[in-house]
Amino acid sequence: MKAILARIKRYVQLGELEQAITESKKLKGQVAFTAKDWESQARDRVAVEKTLKIIRMECALANETVTKATAAQ
């Protein structure tokens, strides 16, 4: 159990939440129960980060389109 928790901590420190979540699914018993709230919040954060990445890409594409349209005028 300590090894799993150590890996989870390391993944979090590296900013690799998806890997940390995957590791947290290996937890058993009371430790797993205690970690459920963290796991849920971590999944939410991963979803928000993915959504933010998509929004940033869309903004960059929109900006590029506007720049090209303005330059063509």
C-alpha positions in Angstrom: 0.0 0.0 0.0 2.9 2.4 0.8 4.4 1.8 -2.6 1.1 2.7 -4.3 0.8 5.9 -2.2 4.4 6.8 -3.0 3.7 6.4 -6.7 0.5 8.5 -6.4 2.4 11.3 -4.6 5.2 11.2 -7.2 2.7 11.4 -10.1 1.0 14.4 -8.5 4.3 16.1 -7.9 5.1 15.6 -11.6 1.7 17.0 -12.6 0.6 13.6 -14.0 -2.9 13.4 -12.5 -4.2 10.8 -14.9 -1.4 8.5 -13.9 -2.0 9.2 -10.2 -5.7 8.4 -10.6 -4.9 5.2 -12.3 -2.6 4.3 -9.4 -5.3 5.3 -6.8 -7.6 2.7 -8.3 -5.2 0.0 -7.0 -5.9 1.1 -3.4 -7.9 -1.2 -1.2 -9.9 -1.1 2.0 -10.0 2.0 4.2 -7.3 3.7 2.3 -9.3 3.4 -0.9 -12.4 4.7 0.8 -10.4 7.7 2.2 -8.9 8.5 -1.2 -12.3 8.5 -3.1 -12.9 12.2 -2.6 -9.4 13.0 -3.8 -9.8 10.7 -6.8 -13.1 12.4 -7.7 -11.7 15.9 -7.5 -8.6 14.8 -9.4 -10.8 13.4 -12.2 -12.7 16.7 -12.3 -9.5 18.7 -12.5 -8.3 16.5 -15.4 -11.6 17.1 -17.2 -11.3 20.9 -16.7 -7.7 20.9 -17.9 -8.6 19.0 -21.0 -11.5 21.4 -21.7 -9.2 24.4 -21.1 -6.7 23.0 -23.6 -9.4 22.6 -26.2 -10.7 26.2 -25.6 -7.1 27.5 -25.9 -6.7 25.7 -29.2 -10.0 27.0 -30.5 -9.0 30.6 -29.5 -5.6 30.2 -31.2 -7.3 29.0 -34.4 -9.9 31.8 -34.3 -7.1 34.3 -33.7 -5.2 32.9 -36.7 -8.3 33.1 -38.9 -8.9 36.7 -37.9 -5.3 37.7 -38.5 -5.3 36.2 -41.9 -8.6 37.8 -42.8 -7.4 41.2 -41.7 -4.1 40.8 -43.6 -6.0 39.9 -46.8 -7.9 43.2 -46.7 
